[in-house]
Amino acid sequence: MLYRFFPRFPEVKISILGFGCMRLPIIDGNFGRIDEEAATSLLLEAIDAGVNYVDTAWTYHAEQSEPFLGRALTGGLRDRVLVATKLPVWLVEAESDWERFLDSQLKKLDTGRIDFYLMHSIQAERWEFIRRLNGMKALEKAKADGRIGHIGFSFHGSPGEFKMIVDGFDWDLCQIQFNFLDEQFQAGLEGLKYATARDVGVVVMEPMRGGALAKVPQPVQEIWRRSGRPWSPAEWALRWIYRHPEPVTVLSGMNHVEQLRENLNAACTPVPLTAHDLGVVEEVREFYRARMKVPCTTCGYCMPCPSGVSIPNVLSLYNDAVMFESVHVPAFVYDAFFVKDGTGADQCTECGECEPKCPQEIAITERLKEAHKILTGT
């Protein structure tokens, strides 16, 4: 296993492959019923292979991921890993909730200390809410008394929002979406470098876009095959990220031992990508881009929306559903992070304010209607 470190505490080795607990093995297709025997076996094999960063959150697996992890990390396993979890900011209603959630998560995880504690899925509006309700003061207190080790945030927003949040607090780490299709999406490559330059360690999520870059259509399989490399699509995705020196660890939500072993192969056997390899990745990238339904570059010029619609993110999820010919993951993300948060396309009032600002001249109002229909199945 290869290891990197967070800039502010280089004495702690972090495995470049992190174990994500959002897509554990489940029973009968029920996301809230974790197959604990299979999941525990998977976690143990990962730890034995050197994985030491384990990531979860309050909401994962219908709020069952944290309790599972607390049960799984018994018999000395807890001492072999660093645990990261996230506070569900959107559920906070009063200043006392910061302590309430932390206390509950410590109990669920059956631990006296959470190594990495992140504000979950924040952007400008949630960041302002956190500051207004003294959320960072609560986390600083918990860090001072030892209940949490390091403070961070996970992010879903625009590049400008990301920089503002990075500069707004003395963060230890952040978590962003990054893969070979998403160099310019949300925080993107620019945000990756911006955070690292300020000694904020970066954890990468969605390296395979919810598995879409691992289960690929036949034309993409053929492109990878012609490359001459014996790598699976998942290995290509991970190796592309590992070529960047900035990410400290890359989270993968694995639910089968074959997935784990594929990922371990990429994390344990480094191979520098050649110019030819990067050309192959570009060919795959162009294949997917050609299938995009909406030519949105997520530049954010359409924002802010007067009605609160997260326009670039909604259109990106629409593109994902079409590009990968699978609506399941985009639909889940859309409902969980946008519709329930009041930033979905259903909030659009068709005011038209966004359309004159779009450099791509997208008929945004109509595309939002299409997106909502596809992503909700209505």
N, C-alpha and C positions, 0 to 999 in steps of 0.2 A: 504494500500500500504506500502510495505517495502522500506526503503531508505538506501542508502550508501553514501559515499562521496569520492571526489578526494583527494589524499594524501596532495596536496599542498594548498588546500582551504577547510578544513573540516567543515567550518561554513556553506557551501552550501549543502543542502540535495538534493540528486539525486535519483529519483525513479529507482528501480532496473529493471523495464520494461521501455524501451525507445520506442517511437513511430517513426518507420521508414517510410519515405515518398518516398520510391522507388517502392512500389507495391500498390499504392492506387487504389480504384475502378475506372474502366475505362468504356468508352462508346463504344459499338460495337467492342470490342476487339482491339481498337486503343490505343496503349500505350501512345500516345501523347494527347489523349482526356480524361482528368480526369473527372469523374462524381463528380462535385464539391458539389452537395447537399449531396450525400452519404458520400463522403470523409469528408466533414465538420462535419456532424453528428457523424461520427466515431471518429474524432479527439476530438470533444466536450465531448463525453462520456468518452473517455480515460482521458482527463484532469479532468473531474468531479470525476473520480475514483482515481485521485492522480498522474497520469503520468505527469511528468514535464520536461522530456528531449525529444526534438523533433529534428529528424535528417533528413537532406536533402542534396542535392548537385546540382551543376550547371547542370549536365547531366541528372538527373533523369526525367523520363517521357518526354523524348525528350525536355528537358530544360523547362518544364512547372511546375515542382514540386515547385521550389522556388516562382514563381509568385502566384501559388495557395496558398501556405502557407502564403504569405503576405496578401492575401485577406481573408483567413480563420481566421487569428489571429487578428480580429478587435473586437471592443466593449469590450476592457479590457482583452481579452484572452492573448494578447502578454505578459502582465505583470504576467501571471500565469505560464509561461513556460520559459525554457532555450532553445535557438535555436542553433543548430549546422549545419554548412554547410561546403562545401569543394571546394577548388580552383582547377580547372582542369589543372594540371601542364602540361599535354601533349599539351595543346592549347597555352601555353605561347611561344612567339617568341622573345620578347624583354623585357628588364628590366622594361619598363614602363607598361607592361601588368599586373604586380602584383597589381598595383594601379587601373588599368582599370577594372580588374575582380572584385576586392573588391568593388569598387564604384558601379558597375552594380548590384552586389549581394545585397548590402544594399538597393538599389532602388527596386529590385525585391521583396525582403522580406519586404519592406515598414517599415524599422526599422533604427534607428540610431546606433545600436550596435548589432553585432553578438556575442553571448556569447561564442561559441566554433568554432574556425575557423581552419580547417584542410587542410594540403596539401594532395590532393587526390591520393590514390593508388600509393605510391612511393616504389621504391626499389633502389638498389645501383646506377644505371645509372641515374634515375631521381633525386636522392638525390645530385649527383655530379652536375647535371644541375642546380638545385635550388641554390646550393652554388655558382656556377660560375656566376649566374645571380643575386646574392644578394637577393634572395627571402626571406631569414630569416630576413635580415635587414628591408625589406619592412614590414614584419609582425610585427616585434618589434616596428617599428614606429607607425603602426596602433594600436597596443596594448597600447602604451604610450599615444596616443591621444584619446583613449577610443572607437575607432570604433570596435575593437574586444576585447573580454574579456580574452580568453585563447587560446593558440596556440597548435596545435596538428598535427597528420598525420594519415592517414589510410594506411594500408600496405598489399601488395601482393608480397612476395618474399621469400628468404631463411632465415633460422634462423640466419646465420652469418650476412646477410645484415641487419636484424632487429636489432641485437645488435649494429652494427656499427651506425645505424641511431639513435637509442636511446641514444647512448653515444655522438652523434655529435652535440647535441643542448640541451638547457635547456627546454625540452618539459613539458607541463602541462598534456597532455593526448595523447593516441594513440588508434587506432581502428584496431582490428584484427579479423580474422575468427577463431571461436572456437566452437566446438560441440563434442558430444561423438564419432563421427567418425574421428574428426580432431585434436586429441590430439597432433599428431606429424606432422601436416601439416602447412607449412609456419612458422609463429612465434610459434604457438602451445603452449602447456603447459609450455615449457621451456621459451618461450618468455614472456608469461603471468607473470611468476614469476620474470623474469629478469627485466621487466619494473617496476613491483610493488616494487621490492627491491630498485629501484632507484627513488621512489616516482613519477613515471609517471603513472597516472591513466589509466586504461584499459577499453575501451568500446568494447563490443563483438558484432560482426556482424555475419550473417548467422548461427544463433543458430539452424536452421532447414534446412540448405542447400537449401535455396530458396524454402522452402515448401516441399522438398522431404521427410523429416523426419516426416512430419505431415500427408501426404497422403501416407499411407504405404500399401504394398501388404498384402494379406490375411495371409500368414505365420507369418508376423511380428505382425499383429493384434492379432493373436492367442497367441503369446508369451506375449504380453502386457496383454491380457485378463487373462491368467493363473497366472499372478503375484498377483492377488487379490486386486490390487490397482484400484480405480475408475477413473484413470487418462486417458486422451486422449494422443495419441502419442506426440502431441505438448507440453502438460504439462510435460511428461516424459523428453523431450528434454530440456525444460527450467529448470526443477528442478535439472537435472544433472549439469547444469552450475551453478545454484545458490548454489550448495553444495560447490563450490569453493569460498573462501572468497575474492579473488583478483578482479574479475570483478566489476566495479562500476555500470554499467548498461548494459542491454542486449537489442539490437535493434531487433524489430520484424516488418516486413513489412506486415501489416494487411490490408485486403481489404473487410472484412465482419465482421459484429458485433459479429457473433458466434466465430470467431477467436479471436477477442479482449477479449471476456468474458472468453474464455479458458485460454488465457494468463494472464488475471487479476487473475484468480483463483490460478494460480501457483505463481504469484507475491504477492498475498495478504494473502495466507494461507501456511506458510512455514511448511514443513514436512521433517525432516531429513531422508535421504536415508539410509536404513539399508544395512547390508551385503547381505541380500537376494535381495534387490532392485538392488544393484550394479551387482549382478550375472545375474539378468534379463537383465539389460542393456548390459552386456557382451555377452549374448546369441544373442541379436539383432545385436550387433556389428559384431559378427562372421557370422551371416547370410548374412549381406551385404558384408563382406570381402570375403566370399566364392564366391561371384558373380563378383568380380573384374576381368576385362578383362586383365589388366596388373599388375603384382606383384610389382608395384613401391611403394617404401616406402617414396618417396620424400626426400631422404637423401641429394640430391644435388651434389653427387660426379660427375655426368655427366656435371656439369656446371663449368665455363661458356661455352656456345656454341659459336664457332667462328662465326656463322651466326646470333647469337642473339636469337635463339629459346628458349623460356621459357619451357624447356623440362618437368620438374616435373609438372608444372601447366597444360600443355596441356594434359599430360597423366592422370592427376587427373580428368580433365573434361571429358575425354574419359571414364574413369571408372565410373564417375557419370552417364553419359548417359546410360551405360549398367546396372549398379547396380539398378538404380531406374526406368529403362524402360521408360525413358522420356528424350528426347533430347532437349526440348524447352529451359529450363533455361541454361544448359551447353552451348548450341549453342549461346545463347544471350551473355553470359559472354565471350565466346571464341572470338566472332566477336568484341565485344565492347572493350575488354581489351587486346587482344592479336593480332588478325589479324590486326586491325586498328593501333595498336601500333608497328607493325613490328616484333612481337615476336612469331608469330604463326608458326605452322608446315610447312606452305607454304614457309618459308624461309630456310628450311633444304636443304643443298647441298649434302647430303649423303656422307659427308667426313669421317664418321665413327669414328671420334675422341672420341665420347662419350661412345661407346660400351665397350671398354676394361676397362673403369673406373667403370662400373656398377656392384655393388656387387651381384645383382640379375641375372646378365647375360641376361638382356633383349635385344632383337633385336630391339633396340630403333628406328633405321631408318624405319623399317617396321611398327612398332607400331605407329610412327608419321604419316605415310601415312594413316593408317587406321583411326587414330583419326581425321585427317583433313577431310577425306571423310565423316565420320559419323557426325562431328560437323558442316559441311557446307552443307551436303545433296548433295554433288556432286559425 
